[in-house]
Amino acid sequence: MLSAHPDLTPVDIRDALLATSDQANSPDNDYGWGIVNAYDAVLYHGAAFSNKPVWQINDNNNLDVSIKVASQAGIPDDGVSLYYTVGNGSFTELQMNVDTVQDQWITTIPQQVGADTIRYFFSVQDRDDVVAVQPFNAPTLVFSYPEDPRVYSPRHDFVPESFALYQNYPNPFNPTTTIEFDLSRSERLNLDIYNILGQKVKSLIDDKSLRAGKYTYLWHGQDNNGNPAASGVYFYTLRMGNVSESKRMLLLR
């Protein structure tokens, strides 16, 4: 539920789980609210996208992009759009088409795949006219091709008052989680993932100088060789000179 709706509070999650359980209309002292319906609970607070789009380069060297999205209210045939930009240009809207796979939508970005980065996000408007976007907070947060662990350009127009490393979300996660931090001044730093034995699993930032701003990075649950990391506890550490801070996260396969 937090993967689909990162802004939900614990009360929101509780309400969704209770309202969509099979005894929601008549809870009792023997079985309580009954059996949880995870699918309905995810959709209780609005349309939900899959965590990550799927893309492939077609025979014309264009980019085919698909994503899954569902809503309790249903989605009209023209209800899902992809917005894309090449380089730093303005976003162009493409209407997505219903695919042969259930709840999946697909379109082609009519841009020859080359050196320029393609940035894109998704929007859905269901039959109740409720709008949702993916990634959360798009277009500040966007996907990119070629894929980059940093999923949006840092906000240099807003300079944080102090350094801060935030708890990742969702947590626990499978397979992708978001790590955010603030820099109050330009710093050379490292952002690394370690397993519970203290072994480095993945370097998200390798001794790179970053300007002051707010940053968001994704970890896709893979090591530096592209292999899936095993289920378990991991630590992400942000290190700047002699200063470092770490937080704990849980990967569930």
C-alpha positions in Angstrom: 0.0 0.0 0.0 2.8 2.4 0.8 4.5 1.5 -2.6 1.3 2.6 -4.4 0.5 5.6 -2.1 3.7 6.8 -0.2 1.7 9.7 1.4 -0.6 7.4 3.4 -0.6 7.7 7.2 -0.8 4.6 9.5 -4.5 5.6 10.1 -5.2 5.6 6.3 -3.7 2.1 6.0 -5.7 0.8 8.9 -8.9 2.3 7.5 -8.3 0.7 4.1 -7.6 -2.7 5.6 -10.6 -2.7 7.8 -13.0 -1.3 5.2 -12.1 -3.9 2.5 -11.9 -7.0 4.7 -14.6 -9.6 4.2 -16.4 -8.9 7.4 -16.3 -5.1 7.2 -20.1 -4.8 7.4 -20.4 -7.0 10.4 -17.2 -7.5 12.5 -17.5 -9.8 15.5 -15.6 -11.0 18.5 -14.7 -14.3 16.9 -13.2 -13.3 13.6 -12.9 -9.5 14.0 -13.0 -7.8 10.6 -12.3 -11.0 8.8 -9.8 -11.7 6.0 -7.8 -8.9 4.4 -8.3 -8.2 0.7 -4.9 -6.8 -0.2 -5.9 -5.9 -3.8 -9.0 -3.9 -2.7 -7.0 -2.3 0.1 -4.4 -1.0 -2.3 -7.1 0.6 -4.4 -9.1 2.0 -1.5 -7.4 5.4 -1.6 -7.5 5.7 -5.4 -5.9 4.3 -8.5 -2.6 2.5 -8.1 0.2 2.0 -10.5 2.8 -0.8 -10.6 6.0 0.3 -9.0 8.0 0.5 -12.1 7.4 0.7 -15.9 8.6 -1.9 -18.4 10.4 -0.6 -21.6 12.0 -2.1 -24.6 13.5 -0.7 -27.8 11.4 -1.7 -30.8 12.6 -2.5 -34.4 12.3 1.2 -35.3 14.7 2.2 -32.5 11.8 3.8 -30.6 11.0 3.2 -27.0 7.9 1.0 -26.1 6.8 1.7 -22.5 4.1 -0.2 -20.5 2.8 0.0 -17.0 0.0 -1.5 -15.0 -2.6 0.6 -13.3 -6.0 -0.2 -11.7 -8.9 1.6 -10.0 -12.0 0.5 -8.2 -14.0 2.9 -10.3 -12.6 1.6 -13.5 -10.5 3.3 -16.1 -11.8 4.6 -19.5 -10.0 3.7 -22.6 -8.5 7.2 -22.9 -7.8 7.5 -19.2 -4.0 6.8 -19.0 -1.4 9.1 -20.5 2.4 9.2 -20.6 4.2 12.5 -20.5 7.8 12.6 -21.9 10.5 15.1 -22.6 13.9 14.7 -24.3 16.8 16.5 -22.6 15.4 19.5 -20.7 12.5 20.3 -23.1 8.8 20.6 -22.2 6.6 17.5 -21.6 4.6 16.0 -24.5 1.4 14.0 -23.7 0.9 10.5 -25.3 -2.4 8.6 -24.7 -1.7 5.1 -23.7 -3.5 2.1 -25.1 -5.0 -0.9 -23.3 -2.7 -3.9 -23.7 -3.5 -7.6 -24.0 -2.2 -8.1 -20.4 -4.8 -7.4 -17.7 -4.5 -3.8 -16.2 -1.6 -3.0 -18.5 -1.3 0.0 -20.7 1.3 0.6 -23.5 2.5 3.3 -25.8 5.5 4.2 -28.0 7.7 7.3 -27.5 8.3 8.5 -31.0 11.8 9.5 -30.4 14.8 7.9 -31.9 16.7 6.4 -28.9 20.1 8.1 -28.8 22.4 10.1 -26.6 19.7 12.3 -25.1 18.0 11.3 -21.9 14.3 10.7 -22.1 12.3 11.6 -19.0 8.8 10.5 -18.5 5.9 10.0 -16.0 2.3 8.6 -16.1 -1.1 10.0 -15.3 -4.5 8.3 -14.9 -8.0 9.7 -14.6 -10.5 7.0 -13.5 -14.3 7.0 -14.1 -14.8 9.0 -10.9 -12.5 11.7 -12.4 -9.9 11.0 -9.7 -6.4 11.7 -11.0 -3.2 9.9 -9.9 0.4 10.1 -11.2 3.4 7.8 -11.2 6.0 8.3 -9.8 4.6 9.9 -6.7 5.0 13.7 -6.9 5.5 13.7 -10.7 6.5 15.8 -12.6 9.1 16.7 -9.9 9.8 13.0 -9.7 10.2 11.2 -13.1 11.5 8.0 -14.7 14.3 8.2 -17.2 15.8 6.3 -20.1 18.6 5.3 -20.0 17.7 4.4 -16.4 19.3 6.5 -13.7 19.1 5.7 -10.0 18.4 9.4 -9.5 14.9 9.8 -10.6 14.5 13.5 -10.7 16.8 16.5 -11.0 17.7 18.0 -7.6 15.9 21.1 -6.5 18.6 23.7 -6.4 16.0 26.5 -6.2 15.4 25.4 -2.6 18.4 25.2 -0.3 17.8 23.2 2.9 18.8 24.8 6.2 20.7 21.6 7.3 21.9 18.2 6.2 19.3 15.4 6.6 19.1 11.8 5.6 15.5 10.5 5.6 14.0 7.0 6.2 13.6 5.2 3.0 10.1 4.4 1.7 8.5 2.0 1.3 10.0 0.0 4.1 9.9 -3.0 4.0 10.1 -3.1 0.2 10.2 -5.3 -2.9 12.1 -4.7 -5.0 12.5 -0.9 -5.2 12.8 1.7 -2.4 13.4 5.5 -2.4 16.2 7.2 -0.4 16.0 11.0 0.1 18.5 13.4 1.6 19.1 17.2 1.9 22.3 19.0 1.4 22.7 22.5 2.8 26.0 23.1 0.9 28.0 21.6 -1.9 29.6 18.3 -0.8 31.6 15.4 -2.2 29.9 12.3 -0.9 29.2 8.6 -1.1 25.9 6.8 -0.8 26.3 3.0 -0.3 24.2 0.0 0.6 25.6 -2.6 3.1 24.3 -5.9 4.2 24.1 -7.0 7.8 27.7 -8.3 7.7 29.0 -4.9 6.8 29.8 -5.9 3.2 29.1 -3.2 0.5 26.4 -4.4 -1.8 25.7 -1.3 -4.0 27.1 2.2 -4.6 24.5 4.7 -5.5 26.8 7.6 -5.4 30.6 7.0 -5.7 32.7 9.9 -4.5 30.7 12.5 -6.4 30.4 16.3 -5.8 26.8 17.5 -5.5 25.4 21.0 -5.2 23.2 22.0 -2.3 19.6 20.9 -2.8 17.1 18.0 -2.2 18.0 14.7 -3.7 16.1 11.4 -4.3 17.7 8.1 -5.3 16.2 4.7 -6.0 17.6 1.3 -5.1 16.2 -1.5 -7.2 17.3 -4.2 -4.8 20.4 -5.2 -6.9 24.1 -5.4 -6.2 26.8 -3.6 -8.2 26.8 -6.5 -10.7 23.1 -6.3 -11.4 22.2 -9.4 -9.4 19.1 -9.4 -7.1 20.0 -8.9 -3.5 18.7 -11.5 -1.0 15.9 -10.8 1.4 17.2 -9.3 4.7 18.2 -6.2 6.6 20.4 -3.7 4.8 21.8 -0.3 5.8 22.3 2.7 3.6 25.1 5.1 4.6 25.7 8.6 3.4 29.3 9.6 3.9 30.8 13.1 3.6 34.4 13.4 4.6 34.5 12.4 8.3 30.7 12.7 8.7 28.4 9.8 8.0 24.8 8.7 8.8 23.1 5.4 8.3 19.6 4.0 8.4 18.2 0.6 8.3 15.8 -1.0 5.7 14.3 -4.4 5.0 14.1 -6.1 1.6 11.5 -8.8 1.3 11.5 -11.1 -1.7 
